[in-house]
């Protein structure tokens, strides 16, 4: 069973391509967290609002249903113009290179690039840190989910470098899994280097609430920013990935 979204909204900022086109399959990891589900779904609701000509469907690689392979197959059966899977993931890794790659390994289907790195993600992180009242004497730790794939670490490092440039102060990295240092260690290291009166502020490079966000909140920082979603800029990134793939 697929999940078509047909939300309507104001005149979209995007105006790419012809009316219609391949089905856009937004594929996320999946979560048991109700707030996390709502946050991820808000991205696809935004996509459908900005591009009402598109058939937008929801899929997952774990935890939730429907599975991405089933959604792609159903889209191809019902739409001869094909299907494009846009990973609602912040970097490459197992789910992109294996789960999604396997799902699109059939005529008419293709996979777009994941959401990160992207300057608009840095913009969102800056806004979250501004909301947290970031001060010059604070230390910033970028918290990412993590992956054993070296390309994923490079993507996170690119975002951290962009964030450091924007903030004009150092940004270190902590991972939830798959890479080192882990977030608690990164927070502890940052605290050792934070001047008196400064705080350790974690910038959550996570798409939505869920397991990893809960662990980040337990890592000992003074402040943890909200995840990236909901934010309409994420919908624009999804549409750019889709358009590039088509």
Secondary structure, 3 states (H helix, E strand, C coil): CCCEECCCCCCCCCCCCCCCCCEEEEEECCCCCHHHHHHHHHHHHHHHHHCCCCCEEEEECCCCCCEHHHHHHHHHHHCCCCEEEEECCCCCCHHHHHHHHHHCCCCCEEECCCCCCCHHHHHHHHHHHHHCCCCCCCEEEEEECCCCCHHHHHHHHHHHHHHHHHHCCCEEEEECCCCCCEHHHHHHHHHHHCCCCCCEEEEEECCCCCHHHHHHHCCCCCEECCCCCCCHHHHHHHHHHHHHHC
